């Protein structure tokens, strides 16, 4: 019987954009402080109010960041898939977590301690620049979300999500939803019922075909024009 190979943390870190320019010896030093954490579907990574002493990188699985409104409704802030990181900004603030984080599937995470990151920031200006760039990208994405919620209709948000990776292709393409429709609806600040109505409208119009979590976009350009209209 073949034994499972141990997870190579330095190699994994070196493949992440944030750490790709770090010298091997620094990766080894940073990796020595990291820990793997395996979570079953539905398990919590952290809750609002928990101390935030590290940030996380998703190795396998999916994590949702969300808050709960006073009326009990949940709002998904972000979905973090393999290779994605989260809680960097919270870690630097030195304050309790502002959101909840939950595994949406059986998930493996790598925790990177704050002190280890601070040590590398002091030692390597390139790492500091990459960390700032990563935080800036996250902020830019959140600002884009706010703009979309304020300026776009619900159907425009759905179509924008479906076409986010389409480029200039004119041929049919398939978008596989990484999470449930209800979770994605919350991410787009829509109710599940409205999200389903939009999909039915687009399907009835011959623009898409829905096969469970697979959305077949029959004509990306026509769908984009529908959005503009």
Secondary structure, DSSP 8 states (H G I E B T S, - for coil): --------HHHHHHTSTTTTTS-HHHHHHHHTT-EEEEE-TT-EEE-TTS---EEEEEEES-EEEEEE-TTS-EEEEEEE-TT-EE-HHHHHHTS--SSEEEESSSEEEEEEEHHHHHHHHHH-HHHHHHHHHHHHHHHHHHHHHHHHHHHS-HHHHHHHHHTTT-TT--S-EEEE-SS-HHHHHHHTT--HHHHHHHHHHHHHTTSEEEETTEEEES-HHHHHHHHH-
